[in-house]
Amino acid sequence: MQGVTRGKFITFEGIDGAGKSTHIPFVVELLRARGKTVISTREPGGTELGEKLRTLLLHEKMHLETETLLMFAARREHVAQVIEPALARGDWVISDRFTDATFAYQGGGRKLDRQKLIALEQWVHPELQPDLTLLFDVPLDIARQRLDASRTLDKFEQEKSDFFAATRAEYLRRASEFPQRFQLIDSTCSIAEVQARLEEIIALKQLPVAGID
Ligand code: TYD
C-alpha cells in the first residue's frame, strides 16, 4: 500500500433523537461527490459478529460492565475488520457512533468509572481516533418528541430523562476536552440549515479533514 494516502475517519454522535441518522447519507453523498470512496458503518455493529452483539446490547438486560465490555468487543472487531483496512487503502470511513458514545452512555448515563473506559479505549484502539466528530446536540424535550414520533423504543431509548441529561452532558464535556476534533451541530435547526452547516464544516480547510478538495 505504499504511496496511498490514509483515508479520514468521521464519526457521528448525539443522544437518541438528536437527528444524526437523517444527516449521515447527506455527508456520505457530499464526500462521494468530491471523489472520495466512502464506507458508511455503525456501532454497535459494523461486522457480522458486531451486529449480533448489537441485538443483544439493544434488547437484553445485563450488568453495566458486561454492556461496556461487549461494546468494546464489537468495536475491536469493527476496527480490525472494517475501519483500519478501509483507512489504510485510502477510503473514508463514516461511523454512526464510536467510543465517544461509550463515554457518554456507559460513562455519563450509567456512571461507569471513566478510568475503566480510558483503559479499554487504550486497549482496543490505542492509535486510532476520529479525524472529525460531528456532535448533534439538541435539548432533551426535543429529542424525546422525535423519538416518541418514530417507532418501538430499544433498551437505551426507554431510559428516563436524567439518563439522557447525563449522557448529553458527557458528550458536551468531551467536545470541550477535544475541541480540535469535535464540531458541535445545533440540531434544533431545520434540516436545510443543518445541511448548510455540514457543507461548511466539510469544506473548511483548517479542520483535520483538510485536503478534501
Ligand atoms: P442508535 O445509534 O441510536 O441507532 P438507531 O438510530 O438505529 O436507534 O442506537 C444505538 C444505541 O446504542 C444508542 O441508544 C446508544 C447506544 N450505545 C451505547 O450505549 N454505547 C456505545 O458505545 C454505542 C456505540 C452505542
Boltz pocket constraint, residues with backbone or C-beta under 6 A from the ligand:
constraints:
  - pocket:
      binder: B
      contacts: [[A, 16], [A, 21], [A, 43], [A, 44], [A, 71], [A, 96], [A, 97], [A, 98], [A, 99], [A, 101], [A, 102], [A, 103], [A, 105], [A, 106], [A, 156], [A, 157]]
      max_distance: 6.0
